[in-house]
């Protein structure tokens, strides 16, 4: 059974596969970058980011030498920014601790920040022919259908079982191409909602297809209701609202959107008006007093993160007094509308900037 699965997948792979910028490469650096970028992100989105990244940071040495702000700017809009911070830290470790040579085994690769078992397996098998498994969402779905698994794939026990199964299936020869074929099968054929079973090279071996349960696999618990928060942000002008310089702050390096720049603010507490919430947050984060002259925000941005949703209310505000102190931020800067483009912002703050440009 194992050899049949591998043989059929490799034959399917040899008949034609997606033409991606990193396909066919054996250099671990571009494979590493592509794998990290592809986590939680569709490939059509990844490709332009990958190409810009490789032009700016063509080697692990170039990435290690770059300032973190430059790295985050290149990642801007791709989301899950801890991936960029971890890439930067890992590149510096490769240069400083490994003499610039990326480790060649999955076990060694997992010692680098941000490289888990899946990414290590992808790099080691594709670049160094190590017969180690990969298990991402796509592979998990393929295997759960192949074996018609009725267990919850989010449980630790089932994940362990899936890793064991994935390891059993990896062939000694061409493990990298096999793993890529398995991932591509999940991306293009064995899709979540409408699997194209009749086009699948593993059709005759798929237990879920035989049982008619392919639409019920993989088994996952029902989604919990996503919480919603109202958030305020301030464009704090130094002297005159709508003209001159305004304040931006850098988020703490650890935590959500760490290292990105933002218009400072935070969550609205129960019973608080939006302007009062902004005044309080700015005092808590930066130790300064501001005036919020209007009760209504000048723009509202709705955004969904992985585990929660926000409605962001952006206000114009005016600096009043106090010395900017980094109480809950990493750094700050006074910038004008032209210079703000040099900083890396999350998508919500980018939308605020767009409104500022329109009204400027």
Steps between C-alpha positions, in 0.01 A plus 500: 500500500777740594696454178180524294416838654851633443520362145164642398577841653840523335357398162237772541772748594708405197203555269493868600489720807465867588773725362611698805810726526667272754411167335799294393739688729726311739637804681347484851473878542231569236317179596502614863362843407228355278389251765475763773312740273257227393391428857140620542527679164383414149773446241359762264563755777841360588662518155542881467616526862752221443638665188537841669655336806760308299592814307550692827650215709658259248693302762485405865787741560307789344198422716707473817670836433175689435331711771183344639301804382604426140400135538157591637452756223562230237250277681239775528154374409588130515378460858612275787799726554670274753604299192710793378652566842588132538651485150722796585611351832561158343705651216719675757543168684601327174764765434628527858475139616514291181748701296233601251416140409137397547475164685429197282294273725147545627616457860759778467266729308249485785757668724449822303235745615172470313581166338268227623479136401307567180735769362806301603365195318427700187848656484686181590312281252492747209857627531689211659295188411439409863198262510307690765126580501308825470161563654318825429127557459503373143688180583285442807188517283641259239607243759177522698306424182736231379455311830141621562594622847199566723704655784532874568814609313553793738563268796858428604452123473366519144773741392758256633331223305506713183871578541568128538296424188673775304840362602402148387410625154812706417712311244876478539542609139374845395355589842497872417299459182266260676435750781443780251259278304309420818470868589398596147240225492337656805522849351355418159307169507422388854355839593296568817150548361488356148766232455557410135502127571472389138826681419687365801792261434418328833132445419523120504681503838280751681289340775286811556409511131398133513290563812354825363631695799751724324291811574498410871879471525698632670296506819533824698305643796245774431644848479461718806337838463763761416514781758474863385672806648462872445841663471608865477804651330622857490672704232660732753611825338790689649375856448204523265245234416524399135835665435865440588628206705308228681602229744547134416610229741673165457325206660696288751714245319327207669129446454245567226644701206823540697743755358249658265416869520152624581282791591495449877186401685334188631186319611195689622395401852140445607311825555771712340442745217729462201683835553545425872642159415752659264606760758551227761689266265741773386573589862562135588718428195691826451445710818372801307176697508296556185184678395242321285295787353228297326272228634488317167798319346625614161516141376392154617680179406365148549747212504502130588800333658531126554332488839312831527350790304536873557332823402769768506384858555767749390498856636693816437653621826728780613805463722449698821792447739738248654817330381454196279602199705511141378274342762328243277671562165845420364569834328333808357551754220350831386446476126320683221276348236792441262741338745240262642543278192845397625354306793337157512136502611229239538214502250264686735742790545570501126131574446525793739798630302299470179233725651763750610644511148154551349419786736847657493 
